[in-house]
Every structure is written in C-alpha cells, then in structure tokens.
Amino acid sequence: MKTNDNTSFSIPSHVKEVDIFRVGQLIEVHSTDFSWKSNVVCSVMELKTYAKGRLGFRQTTPNKWRWSR
C-alpha cells in the first residue's frame, strides 16, 4: 500500500491478528504476538481499505482496533 508520506507499507502474510493504535499522524500496527510491528502515515479509512479489503482482515472481537484473518 502507498502511504501519505510516499512510502510503502504492507502487513506480512505470517501476521494473523493485529492491533491498531493512533499516535498523532502515525498509525502503529503490530501483531498481537509482537512478532512484527510497523508505523504507517495514512488515514484509518485507507488502512481499513487495505487490510480488510485486500488482505481479508476482519473485526472479530468487541475491540474495533483488533483485526484478524
């Protein structure tokens, strides 16, 4: 996915569940087992479109900021 700061962002295929945190302009994304972590500069809507639409992540818990596939 191309981000707002013209860098590339992707979630590795081994990551099955992520937590999302908003930190100012950054969105911090990390796997729930802490094996992977990254920051991305984009809107939450853009991240949702990428993660949920293209990678098959879904909100499976009451926590709207935890997505799994």
PDB file of N, CA, C, O and CB in Angstrom:
ATOM      1  N   MET A   1       0.843  -1.163   0.000  1.00  0.00           N
ATOM      2  CA  MET A   1       0.000   0.000   0.000  1.00  0.00           C
ATOM      3  C   MET A   1       0.893   1.232   0.000  1.00  0.00           C
ATOM      4  O   MET A   1       1.880   1.270   0.736  1.00  0.00           O
ATOM      5  CB  MET A   1      -0.962  -0.006   1.211  1.00  0.00           C
ATOM      6  N   LYS A   2       0.576   2.233  -0.801  1.00  0.00           N
ATOM      7  CA  LYS A   2       1.299   3.501  -0.830  1.00  0.00           C
ATOM      8  C   LYS A   2       0.729   4.398   0.265  1.00  0.00           C
ATOM      9  O   LYS A   2      -0.490   4.504   0.402  1.00  0.00           O
ATOM     10  CB  LYS A   2       1.192   4.188  -2.238  1.00  0.00           C
ATOM     11  N   THR A   3       1.588   5.039   1.037  1.00  0.00           N
ATOM     12  CA  THR A   3       1.135   5.841   2.172  1.00  0.00           C
ATOM     13  C   THR A   3       1.190   7.333   1.860  1.00  0.00           C
ATOM     14  O   THR A   3       1.666   7.742   0.802  1.00  0.00           O
ATOM     15  CB  THR A   3       1.981   5.537   3.403  1.00  0.00           C
ATOM     16  N   ASN A   4       0.695   8.134   2.795  1.00  0.00           N
ATOM     17  CA  ASN A   4       0.662   9.589   2.618  1.00  0.00           C
ATOM     18  C   ASN A   4       2.046  10.216   2.531  1.00  0.00           C
ATOM     19  O   ASN A   4       2.196  11.288   1.945  1.00  0.00           O
ATOM     20  CB  ASN A   4      -0.097  10.221   3.750  1.00  0.00           C
ATOM     21  N   ASP A   5       3.053   9.577   3.097  1.00  0.00           N
ATOM     22  CA  ASP A   5       4.419  10.115   3.016  1.00  0.00           C
ATOM     23  C   ASP A   5       5.218   9.435   1.893  1.00  0.00           C
ATOM     24  O   ASP A   5       6.449   9.441   1.907  1.00  0.00           O
ATOM     25  CB  ASP A   5       5.146   9.932   4.367  1.00  0.00           C
ATOM     26  N   ASN A   6       4.507   8.852   0.927  1.00  0.00           N
ATOM     27  CA  ASN A   6       5.094   8.211  -0.254  1.00  0.00           C
ATOM     28  C   ASN A   6       6.029   7.052   0.054  1.00  0.00           C
ATOM     29  O   ASN A   6       6.984   6.810  -0.684  1.00  0.00           O
ATOM     30  CB  ASN A   6       5.836   9.222  -1.043  1.00  0.00           C
ATOM     31  N   THR A   7       5.765   6.345   1.122  1.00  0.00           N
ATOM     32  CA  THR A   7       6.499   5.119   1.406  1.00  0.00           C
ATOM     33  C   THR A   7       5.567   3.936   1.180  1.00  0.00           C
ATOM     34  O   THR A   7       4.367   4.111   0.965  1.00  0.00           O
ATOM     35  CB  THR A   7       7.063   5.120   2.861  1.00  0.00           C
ATOM     36  N   SER A   8       6.111   2.766   1.229  1.00  0.00           N
ATOM     37  CA  SER A   8       5.323   1.564   1.029  1.00  0.00           C
ATOM     38  C   SER A   8       5.070   0.902   2.379  1.00  0.00           C
ATOM     39  O   SER A   8       5.943   0.898   3.247  1.00  0.00           O
ATOM     40  CB  SER A   8       6.035   0.589   0.059  1.00  0.00           C
ATOM     41  N   PHE A   9       3.886   0.349   2.551  1.00  0.00           N
ATOM     42  CA  PHE A   9       3.519  -0.325   3.794  1.00  0.00           C
ATOM     43  C   PHE A   9       2.836  -1.634   3.445  1.00  0.00           C
ATOM     44  O   PHE A   9       2.002  -1.688   2.541  1.00  0.00           O
ATOM     45  CB  PHE A   9       2.594   0.568   4.677  1.00  0.00           C
ATOM     46  N   SER A  10       3.191  -2.685   4.160  1.00  0.00           N
ATOM     47  CA  SER A  10       2.490  -3.956   3.983  1.00  0.00           C
ATOM     48  C   SER A  10       2.496  -4.734   5.293  1.00  0.00           C
ATOM     49  O   SER A  10       3.367  -4.553   6.144  1.00  0.00           O
ATOM     50  CB  SER A  10       3.138  -4.792   2.852  1.00  0.00           C
ATOM     51  N   ILE A  11       1.520  -5.586   5.427  1.00  0.00           N
ATOM     52  CA  ILE A  11       1.429  -6.474   6.585  1.00  0.00           C
ATOM     53  C   ILE A  11       1.868  -7.851   6.096  1.00  0.00           C
ATOM     54  O   ILE A  11       1.266  -8.396   5.171  1.00  0.00           O
ATOM     55  CB  ILE A  11      -0.041  -6.504   7.207  1.00  0.00           C
ATOM     56  N   PRO A  12       2.913  -8.422   6.708  1.00  0.00           N
ATOM     57  CA  PRO A  12       3.419  -9.727   6.252  1.00  0.00           C
ATOM     58  C   PRO A  12       2.360 -10.829   6.337  1.00  0.00           C
ATOM     59  O   PRO A  12       1.443 -10.756   7.155  1.00  0.00           O
ATOM     60  CB  PRO A  12       4.637 -10.128   7.076  1.00  0.00           C
ATOM     61  N   SER A  13       2.493 -11.826   5.508  1.00  0.00           N
ATOM     62  CA  SER A  13       1.492 -12.898   5.441  1.00  0.00           C
ATOM     63  C   SER A  13       1.454 -13.756   6.709  1.00  0.00           C
ATOM     64  O   SER A  13       0.422 -14.362   6.998  1.00  0.00           O
ATOM     65  CB  SER A  13       1.771 -13.783   4.241  1.00  0.00           C
ATOM     66  N   HIS A  14       2.553 -13.824   7.475  1.00  0.00           N
ATOM     67  CA  HIS A  14       2.533 -14.637   8.697  1.00  0.00           C
ATOM     68  C   HIS A  14       1.723 -13.990   9.818  1.00  0.00           C
ATOM     69  O   HIS A  14       1.390 -14.660  10.796  1.00  0.00           O
ATOM     70  CB  HIS A  14       3.951 -14.885   9.177  1.00  0.00           C
ATOM     71  N   VAL A  15       1.400 -12.708   9.698  1.00  0.00           N
ATOM     72  CA  VAL A  15       0.648 -11.997  10.737  1.00  0.00           C
ATOM     73  C   VAL A  15      -0.835 -12.298  10.566  1.00  0.00           C
ATOM     74  O   VAL A  15      -1.422 -12.004   9.525  1.00  0.00           O
ATOM     75  CB  VAL A  15       0.911 -10.458  10.673  1.00  0.00           C
ATOM     76  N   LYS A  16      -1.427 -12.881  11.585  1.00  0.00           N
ATOM     77  CA  LYS A  16      -2.831 -13.283  11.519  1.00  0.00           C
ATOM     78  C   LYS A  16      -3.752 -12.352  12.315  1.00  0.00           C
ATOM     79  O   LYS A  16      -4.960 -12.327  12.078  1.00  0.00           O
ATOM     80  CB  LYS A  16      -2.981 -14.700  12.029  1.00  0.00           C
ATOM     81  N   GLU A  17      -3.189 -11.588  13.255  1.00  0.00           N
ATOM     82  CA  GLU A  17      -4.011 -10.691  14.066  1.00  0.00           C
ATOM     83  C   GLU A  17      -3.199  -9.452  14.398  1.00  0.00           C
ATOM     84  O   GLU A  17      -2.033  -9.558  14.780  1.00  0.00           O
ATOM     85  CB  GLU A  17      -4.504 -11.395  15.365  1.00  0.00           C
ATOM     86  N   VAL A  18      -3.806  -8.268  14.254  1.00  0.00           N
ATOM     87  CA  VAL A  18      -3.107  -7.016  14.514  1.00  0.00           C
ATOM     88  C   VAL A  18      -3.907  -6.127  15.454  1.00  0.00           C
ATOM     89  O   VAL A  18      -5.135  -6.196  15.514  1.00  0.00           O
ATOM     90  CB  VAL A  18      -2.828  -6.281  13.207  1.00  0.00           C
ATOM     91  N   ASP A  19      -3.182  -5.295  16.183  1.00  0.00           N
ATOM     92  CA  ASP A  19      -3.768  -4.222  16.975  1.00  0.00           C
ATOM     93  C   ASP A  19      -3.360  -2.918  16.318  1.00  0.00           C
ATOM     94  O   ASP A  19      -2.234  -2.784  15.838  1.00  0.00           O
ATOM     95  CB  ASP A  19      -3.308  -4.282  18.481  1.00  0.00           C
ATOM     96  N   ILE A  20      -4.269  -1.958  16.294  1.00  0.00           N
ATOM     97  CA  ILE A  20      -4.063  -0.671  15.651  1.00  0.00           C
ATOM     98  C   ILE A  20      -4.090   0.417  16.717  1.00  0.00           C
ATOM     99  O   ILE A  20      -4.993   0.450  17.552  1.00  0.00           O
ATOM    100  CB  ILE A  20      -5.138  -0.410  14.559  1.00  0.00           C
ATOM    101  N   PHE A  21      -3.090   1.317  16.689  1.00  0.00           N
ATOM    102  CA  PHE A  21      -3.032   2.435  17.629  1.00  0.00           C
ATOM    103  C   PHE A  21      -2.790   3.724  16.862  1.00  0.00           C
ATOM    104  O   PHE A  21      -1.922   3.773  15.991  1.00  0.00           O
ATOM    105  CB  PHE A  21      -1.923   2.214  18.691  1.00  0.00           C
ATOM    106  N   ARG A  22      -3.535   4.747  17.170  1.00  0.00           N
ATOM    107  CA  ARG A  22      -3.335   6.067  16.567  1.00  0.00           C
ATOM    108  C   ARG A  22      -2.370   6.839  17.447  1.00  0.00           C
ATOM    109  O   ARG A  22      -2.611   7.003  18.643  1.00  0.00           O
ATOM    110  CB  ARG A  22      -4.691   6.841  16.401  1.00  0.00           C
ATOM    111  N   VAL A  23      -1.264   7.322  16.855  1.00  0.00           N
ATOM    112  CA  VAL A  23      -0.248   8.080  17.586  1.00  0.00           C
ATOM    113  C   VAL A  23       0.010   9.361  16.794  1.00  0.00           C
ATOM    114  O   VAL A  23       0.910   9.396  15.955  1.00  0.00           O
ATOM    115  CB  VAL A  23       1.086   7.240  17.785  1.00  0.00           C
ATOM    116  N   GLY A  24      -0.767  10.407  17.049  1.00  0.00           N
ATOM    117  CA  GLY A  24      -0.642  11.637  16.273  1.00  0.00           C
ATOM    118  C   GLY A  24      -0.974  11.379  14.818  1.00  0.00           C
ATOM    119  O   GLY A  24      -2.064  10.898  14.509  1.00  0.00           O
ATOM    120  N   GLN A  25      -0.048  11.692  13.912  1.00  0.00           N
ATOM    121  CA  GLN A  25      -0.249  11.454  12.478  1.00  0.00           C
ATOM    122  C   GLN A  25       0.027  10.004  12.097  1.00  0.00           C
ATOM    123  O   GLN A  25      -0.387   9.545  11.032  1.00  0.00           O
ATOM    124  CB  GLN A  25       0.648  12.378  11.660  1.00  0.00           C
ATOM    125  N   LEU A  26       0.727   9.286  12.972  1.00  0.00           N
ATOM    126  CA  LEU A  26       1.086   7.893  12.687  1.00  0.00           C
ATOM    127  C   LEU A  26       0.011   6.926  13.150  1.00  0.00           C
ATOM    128  O   LEU A  26      -0.726   7.193  14.099  1.00  0.00           O
ATOM    129  CB  LEU A  26       2.408   7.544  13.348  1.00  0.00           C
ATOM    130  N   ILE A  27      -0.058   5.817  12.472  1.00  0.00           N
ATOM    131  CA  ILE A  27      -0.832   4.685  12.967  1.00  0.00           C
ATOM    132  C   ILE A  27       0.179   3.579  13.223  1.00  0.00           C
ATOM    133  O   ILE A  27       0.919   3.181  12.323  1.00  0.00           O
ATOM    134  CB  ILE A  27      -1.970   4.233  11.944  1.00  0.00           C
ATOM    135  N   GLU A  28       0.205   3.087  14.452  1.00  0.00           N
ATOM    136  CA  GLU A  28       1.093   1.979  14.799  1.00  0.00           C
ATOM    137  C   GLU A  28       0.302   0.691  14.643  1.00  0.00           C
ATOM    138  O   GLU A  28      -0.805   0.560  15.165  1.00  0.00           O
ATOM    139  CB  GLU A  28       1.663   2.125  16.258  1.00  0.00           C
ATOM    140  N   VAL A  29       0.880  -0.249  13.925  1.00  0.00           N
ATOM    141  CA  VAL A  29       0.248  -1.543  13.687  1.00  0.00           C
ATOM    142  C   VAL A  29       1.208  -2.606  14.197  1.00  0.00           C
ATOM    143  O   VAL A  29       2.377  -2.624  13.811  1.00  0.00           O
ATOM    144  CB  VAL A  29      -0.098  -1.757  12.161  1.00  0.00           C
ATOM    145  N   HIS A  30       0.722  -3.493  15.061  1.00  0.00           N
ATOM    146  CA  HIS A  30       1.590  -4.597  15.487  1.00  0.00           C
ATOM    147  C   HIS A  30       0.784  -5.876  15.639  1.00  0.00           C
ATOM    148  O   HIS A  30      -0.413  -5.853  15.923  1.00  0.00           O
ATOM    149  CB  HIS A  30       2.299  -4.256  16.812  1.00  0.00           C
ATOM    150  N   SER A  31       1.475  -6.990  15.442  1.00  0.00           N
ATOM    151  CA  SER A  31       0.821  -8.286  15.603  1.00  0.00           C
ATOM    152  C   SER A  31       0.570  -8.513  17.092  1.00  0.00           C
ATOM    153  O   SER A  31       1.324  -8.033  17.938  1.00  0.00           O
ATOM    154  CB  SER A  31       1.689  -9.442  14.993  1.00  0.00           C
ATOM    155  N   THR A  32      -0.487  -9.243  17.399  1.00  0.00           N
ATOM    156  CA  THR A  32      -0.832  -9.456  18.803  1.00  0.00           C
ATOM    157  C   THR A  32       0.188 -10.338  19.516  1.00  0.00           C
ATOM    158  O   THR A  32       0.246 -10.325  20.746  1.00  0.00           O
ATOM    159  CB  THR A  32      -2.212 -10.079  18.911  1.00  0.00           C
ATOM    160  N   ASP A  33       0.992 -11.103  18.781  1.00  0.00           N
ATOM    161  CA  ASP A  33       2.057 -11.887  19.412  1.00  0.00           C
ATOM    162  C   ASP A  33       3.385 -11.128  19.432  1.00  0.00           C
ATOM    163  O   ASP A  33       4.407 -11.672  19.851  1.00  0.00           O
ATOM    164  CB  ASP A  33       2.231 -13.220  18.683  1.00  0.00           C
ATOM    165  N   PHE A  34       3.369  -9.868  18.976  1.00  0.00           N
ATOM    166  CA  PHE A  34       4.531  -8.964  18.983  1.00  0.00           C
ATOM    167  C   PHE A  34       5.699  -9.447  18.130  1.00  0.00           C
ATOM    168  O   PHE A  34       6.842  -9.057  18.371  1.00  0.00           O
ATOM    169  CB  PHE A  34       5.008  -8.772  20.390  1.00  0.00           C
ATOM    170  N   SER A  35       5.427 -10.289  17.136  1.00  0.00           N
ATOM    171  CA  SER A  35       6.499 -10.744  16.240  1.00  0.00           C
ATOM    172  C   SER A  35       6.759  -9.740  15.118  1.00  0.00           C
ATOM    173  O   SER A  35       7.759  -9.848  14.409  1.00  0.00           O
ATOM    174  CB  SER A  35       6.147 -12.110  15.641  1.00  0.00           C
ATOM    175  N   TRP A  36       5.855  -8.758  14.953  1.00  0.00           N
ATOM    176  CA  TRP A  36       6.001  -7.768  13.887  1.00  0.00           C
ATOM    177  C   TRP A  36       5.360  -6.458  14.337  1.00  0.00           C
ATOM    178  O   TRP A  36       4.331  -6.454  15.014  1.00  0.00           O
ATOM    179  CB  TRP A  36       5.358  -8.274  12.556  1.00  0.00           C
ATOM    180  N   LYS A  37       5.985  -5.346  13.949  1.00  0.00           N
ATOM    181  CA  LYS A  37       5.461  -4.026  14.297  1.00  0.00           C
ATOM    182  C   LYS A  37       5.890  -3.038  13.216  1.00  0.00           C
ATOM    183  O   LYS A  37       6.993  -3.130  12.677  1.00  0.00           O
ATOM    184  CB  LYS A  37       5.965  -3.567  15.712  1.00  0.00           C
ATOM    185  N   SER A  38       5.000  -2.090  12.905  1.00  0.00           N
ATOM    186  CA  SER A  38       5.332  -1.076  11.924  1.00  0.00           C
ATOM    187  C   SER A  38       4.488   0.165  12.163  1.00  0.00           C
ATOM    188  O   SER A  38       3.439   0.102  12.805  1.00  0.00           O
ATOM    189  CB  SER A  38       5.127  -1.607  10.498  1.00  0.00           C
ATOM    190  N   ASN A  39       4.952   1.289  11.642  1.00  0.00           N
ATOM    191  CA  ASN A  39       4.185   2.536  11.676  1.00  0.00           C
ATOM    192  C   ASN A  39       3.816   2.906  10.255  1.00  0.00           C
ATOM    193  O   ASN A  39       4.556   2.612   9.316  1.00  0.00           O
ATOM    194  CB  ASN A  39       4.988   3.686  12.362  1.00  0.00           C
ATOM    195  N   VAL A  40       2.675   3.551  10.097  1.00  0.00           N
ATOM    196  CA  VAL A  40       2.228   3.970   8.776  1.00  0.00           C
ATOM    197  C   VAL A  40       1.602   5.353   8.881  1.00  0.00           C
ATOM    198  O   VAL A  40       0.915   5.656   9.857  1.00  0.00           O
ATOM    199  CB  VAL A  40       1.222   2.952   8.176  1.00  0.00           C
ATOM    200  N   VAL A  41       1.838   6.190   7.878  1.00  0.00           N
ATOM    201  CA  VAL A  41       1.236   7.518   7.816  1.00  0.00           C
ATOM    202  C   VAL A  41       0.121   7.454   6.780  1.00  0.00           C
ATOM    203  O   VAL A  41       0.373   7.533   5.577  1.00  0.00           O
ATOM    204  CB  VAL A  41       2.301   8.629   7.456  1.00  0.00           C
ATOM    205  N   CYS A  42      -1.119   7.310   7.257  1.00  0.00           N
ATOM    206  CA  CYS A  42      -2.281   7.272   6.378  1.00  0.00           C
ATOM    207  C   CYS A  42      -3.520   7.460   7.246  1.00  0.00           C
ATOM    208  O   CYS A  42      -3.421   7.522   8.472  1.00  0.00           O
ATOM    209  CB  CYS A  42      -2.348   5.926   5.563  1.00  0.00           C
ATOM    210  N   SER A  43      -4.664   7.550   6.621  1.00  0.00           N
ATOM    211  CA  SER A  43      -5.897   7.644   7.396  1.00  0.00           C
ATOM    212  C   SER A  43      -6.322   6.243   7.828  1.00  0.00           C
ATOM    213  O   SER A  43      -5.917   5.247   7.229  1.00  0.00           O
ATOM    214  CB  SER A  43      -7.025   8.337   6.574  1.00  0.00           C
ATOM    215  N   VAL A  44      -7.134   6.183   8.864  1.00  0.00           N
ATOM    216  CA  VAL A  44      -7.643   4.888   9.320  1.00  0.00           C
ATOM    217  C   VAL A  44      -8.468   4.249   8.208  1.00  0.00           C
ATOM    218  O   VAL A  44      -8.436   3.030   8.034  1.00  0.00           O
ATOM    219  CB  VAL A  44      -8.494   5.047  10.612  1.00  0.00           C
ATOM    220  N   MET A  45      -9.204   5.062   7.458  1.00  0.00           N
ATOM    221  CA  MET A  45     -10.016   4.538   6.357  1.00  0.00           C
ATOM    222  C   MET A  45      -9.144   3.879   5.286  1.00  0.00           C
ATOM    223  O   MET A  45      -9.494   2.816   4.772  1.00  0.00           O
ATOM    224  CB  MET A  45     -10.853   5.663   5.732  1.00  0.00           C
ATOM    225  N   GLU A  46      -8.017   4.498   4.947  1.00  0.00           N
ATOM    226  CA  GLU A  46      -7.101   3.895   3.964  1.00  0.00           C
ATOM    227  C   GLU A  46      -6.552   2.567   4.479  1.00  0.00           C
ATOM    228  O   GLU A  46      -6.444   1.597   3.728  1.00  0.00           O
ATOM    229  CB  GLU A  46      -5.936   4.860   3.643  1.00  0.00           C
ATOM    230  N   LEU A  47      -6.205   2.532   5.770  1.00  0.00           N
ATOM    231  CA  LEU A  47      -5.689   1.293   6.357  1.00  0.00           C
ATOM    232  C   LEU A  47      -6.763   0.213   6.350  1.00  0.00           C
ATOM    233  O   LEU A  47      -6.473  -0.946   6.053  1.00  0.00           O
ATOM    234  CB  LEU A  47      -5.188   1.539   7.794  1.00  0.00           C
ATOM    235  N   LYS A  48      -8.000   0.580   6.673  1.00  0.00           N
ATOM    236  CA  LYS A  48      -9.107  -0.379   6.639  1.00  0.00           C
ATOM    237  C   LYS A  48      -9.306  -0.935   5.234  1.00  0.00           C
ATOM    238  O   LYS A  48      -9.481  -2.140   5.058  1.00  0.00           O
ATOM    239  CB  LYS A  48     -10.400   0.279   7.130  1.00  0.00           C
ATOM    240  N   THR A  49      -9.278  -0.059   4.241  1.00  0.00           N
ATOM    241  CA  THR A  49      -9.464  -0.493   2.854  1.00  0.00           C
ATOM    242  C   THR A  49      -8.400  -1.506   2.467  1.00  0.00           C
ATOM    243  O   THR A  49      -8.697  -2.522   1.838  1.00  0.00           O
ATOM    244  CB  THR A  49      -9.424   0.710   1.897  1.00  0.00           C
ATOM    245  N   TYR A  50      -7.157  -1.223   2.846  1.00  0.00           N
ATOM    246  CA  TYR A  50      -6.053  -2.126   2.530  1.00  0.00           C
ATOM    247  C   TYR A  50      -6.161  -3.435   3.321  1.00  0.00           C
ATOM    248  O   TYR A  50      -6.176  -4.515   2.730  1.00  0.00           O
ATOM    249  CB  TYR A  50      -4.711  -1.443   2.821  1.00  0.00           C
ATOM    250  N   ALA A  51      -6.235  -3.343   4.647  1.00  0.00           N
ATOM    251  CA  ALA A  51      -6.189  -4.539   5.497  1.00  0.00           C
ATOM    252  C   ALA A  51      -7.447  -5.386   5.383  1.00  0.00           C
ATOM    253  O   ALA A  51      -7.369  -6.611   5.293  1.00  0.00           O
ATOM    254  CB  ALA A  51      -5.981  -4.140   6.942  1.00  0.00           C
ATOM    255  N   LYS A  52      -8.584  -4.749   5.388  1.00  0.00           N
ATOM    256  CA  LYS A  52      -9.836  -5.513   5.356  1.00  0.00           C
ATOM    257  C   LYS A  52     -10.221  -5.891   3.932  1.00  0.00           C
ATOM    258  O   LYS A  52     -10.662  -7.014   3.684  1.00  0.00           O
ATOM    259  CB  LYS A  52     -10.965  -4.710   6.003  1.00  0.00           C
ATOM    260  N   GLY A  53     -10.059  -4.970   3.003  1.00  0.00           N
ATOM    261  CA  GLY A  53     -10.464  -5.240   1.630  1.00  0.00           C
ATOM    262  C   GLY A  53      -9.510  -6.132   0.875  1.00  0.00           C
ATOM    263  O   GLY A  53      -9.942  -7.073   0.210  1.00  0.00           O
ATOM    264  N   ARG A  54      -8.218  -5.857   0.960  1.00  0.00           N
ATOM    265  CA  ARG A  54      -7.231  -6.585   0.151  1.00  0.00           C
ATOM    266  C   ARG A  54      -6.632  -7.788   0.860  1.00  0.00           C
ATOM    267  O   ARG A  54      -6.265  -8.766   0.208  1.00  0.00           O
ATOM    268  CB  ARG A  54      -6.125  -5.658  -0.254  1.00  0.00           C
ATOM    269  N   LEU A  55      -6.526  -7.737   2.198  1.00  0.00           N
ATOM    270  CA  LEU A  55      -5.861  -8.828   2.922  1.00  0.00           C
ATOM    271  C   LEU A  55      -6.824  -9.737   3.690  1.00  0.00           C
ATOM    272  O   LEU A  55      -6.407 -10.767   4.219  1.00  0.00           O
ATOM    273  CB  LEU A  55      -4.858  -8.253   3.883  1.00  0.00           C
ATOM    274  N   GLY A  56      -8.087  -9.372   3.756  1.00  0.00           N
ATOM    275  CA  GLY A  56      -9.070 -10.238   4.402  1.00  0.00           C
ATOM    276  C   GLY A  56      -9.147 -10.132   5.913  1.00  0.00           C
ATOM    277  O   GLY A  56      -9.699 -11.026   6.555  1.00  0.00           O
ATOM    278  N   PHE A  57      -8.613  -9.069   6.506  1.00  0.00           N
ATOM    279  CA  PHE A  57      -8.746  -8.889   7.949  1.00  0.00           C
ATOM    280  C   PHE A  57     -10.187  -8.529   8.290  1.00  0.00           C
ATOM    281  O   PHE A  57     -10.866  -7.865   7.508  1.00  0.00           O
ATOM    282  CB  PHE A  57      -7.776  -7.797   8.460  1.00  0.00           C
ATOM    283  N   ARG A  58     -10.649  -8.964   9.452  1.00  0.00           N
ATOM    284  CA  ARG A  58     -11.994  -8.670   9.936  1.00  0.00           C
ATOM    285  C   ARG A  58     -11.935  -8.322  11.415  1.00  0.00           C
ATOM    286  O   ARG A  58     -11.030  -8.748  12.133  1.00  0.00           O
ATOM    287  CB  ARG A  58     -12.945  -9.868   9.696  1.00  0.00           C
ATOM    288  N   GLN A  59     -12.907  -7.547  11.852  1.00  0.00           N
ATOM    289  CA  GLN A  59     -13.036  -7.246  13.281  1.00  0.00           C
ATOM    290  C   GLN A  59     -13.769  -8.419  13.915  1.00  0.00           C
ATOM    291  O   GLN A  59     -14.955  -8.625  13.656  1.00  0.00           O
ATOM    292  CB  GLN A  59     -13.800  -5.879  13.533  1.00  0.00           C
ATOM    293  N   THR A  60     -13.066  -9.190  14.747  1.00  0.00           N
ATOM    294  CA  THR A  60     -13.662 -10.406  15.310  1.00  0.00           C
ATOM    295  C   THR A  60     -13.874 -10.318  16.818  1.00  0.00           C
ATOM    296  O   THR A  60     -14.365 -11.267  17.430  1.00  0.00           O
ATOM    297  CB  THR A  60     -12.788 -11.598  14.995  1.00  0.00           C
ATOM    298  N   THR A  61     -13.513  -9.203  17.415  1.00  0.00           N
ATOM    299  CA  THR A  61     -13.700  -9.011  18.859  1.00  0.00           C
ATOM    300  C   THR A  61     -14.463  -7.707  19.070  1.00  0.00           C
ATOM    301  O   THR A  61     -14.591  -6.919  18.133  1.00  0.00           O
ATOM    302  CB  THR A  61     -12.321  -8.987  19.623  1.00  0.00           C
ATOM    303  N   PRO A  62     -14.973  -7.459  20.275  1.00  0.00           N
ATOM    304  CA  PRO A  62     -15.634  -6.178  20.548  1.00  0.00           C
ATOM    305  C   PRO A  62     -14.689  -4.982  20.392  1.00  0.00           C
ATOM    306  O   PRO A  62     -15.145  -3.856  20.197  1.00  0.00           O
ATOM    307  CB  PRO A  62     -16.214  -6.187  21.953  1.00  0.00           C
ATOM    308  N   ASN A  63     -13.383  -5.219  20.478  1.00  0.00           N
ATOM    309  CA  ASN A  63     -12.388  -4.167  20.310  1.00  0.00           C
ATOM    310  C   ASN A  63     -12.274  -3.841  18.827  1.00  0.00           C
ATOM    311  O   ASN A  63     -11.773  -4.658  18.054  1.00  0.00           O
ATOM    312  CB  ASN A  63     -11.007  -4.596  20.897  1.00  0.00           C
ATOM    313  N   LYS A  64     -12.736  -2.648  18.412  1.00  0.00           N
ATOM    314  CA  LYS A  64     -12.736  -2.311  16.985  1.00  0.00           C
ATOM    315  C   LYS A  64     -11.343  -2.073  16.428  1.00  0.00           C
ATOM    316  O   LYS A  64     -11.184  -1.921  15.217  1.00  0.00           O
ATOM    317  CB  LYS A  64     -13.579  -1.089  16.748  1.00  0.00           C
ATOM    318  N   TRP A  65     -10.324  -2.038  17.292  1.00  0.00           N
ATOM    319  CA  TRP A  65      -8.947  -1.817  16.836  1.00  0.00           C
ATOM    320  C   TRP A  65      -8.118  -3.090  16.808  1.00  0.00           C
ATOM    321  O   TRP A  65      -6.895  -3.029  16.684  1.00  0.00           O
ATOM    322  CB  TRP A  65      -8.271  -0.806  17.719  1.00  0.00           C
ATOM    323  N   ARG A  66      -8.770  -4.243  16.922  1.00  0.00           N
ATOM    324  CA  ARG A  66      -8.091  -5.546  16.778  1.00  0.00           C
ATOM    325  C   ARG A  66      -8.729  -6.264  15.585  1.00  0.00           C
ATOM    326  O   ARG A  66      -9.927  -6.549  15.574  1.00  0.00           O
ATOM    327  CB  ARG A  66      -8.205  -6.423  18.111  1.00  0.00           C
ATOM    328  N   TRP A  67      -7.897  -6.545  14.591  1.00  0.00           N
ATOM    329  CA  TRP A  67      -8.390  -7.199  13.377  1.00  0.00           C
ATOM    330  C   TRP A  67      -7.665  -8.523  13.202  1.00  0.00           C
ATOM    331  O   TRP A  67      -6.476  -8.624  13.502  1.00  0.00           O
ATOM    332  CB  TRP A  67      -8.192  -6.292  12.126  1.00  0.00           C
ATOM    333  N   SER A  68      -8.368  -9.534  12.719  1.00  0.00           N
ATOM    334  CA  SER A  68      -7.723 -10.821  12.448  1.00  0.00           C
ATOM    335  C   SER A  68      -8.155 -11.383  11.101  1.00  0.00           C
ATOM    336  O   SER A  68      -9.159 -10.976  10.518  1.00  0.00           O
ATOM    337  CB  SER A  68      -8.043 -11.823  13.557  1.00  0.00           C
ATOM    338  N   ARG A  69      -7.363 -12.326  10.637  1.00  0.00           N
ATOM    339  CA  ARG A  69      -7.693 -13.019   9.379  1.00  0.00           C
ATOM    340  C   ARG A  69      -7.470 -14.493   9.528  1.00  0.00           C
ATOM    341  O   ARG A  69      -7.690 -15.249   8.582  1.00  0.00           O
ATOM    342  CB  ARG A  69      -6.860 -12.480   8.211  1.00  0.00           C
TER     343      ARG A  69
END
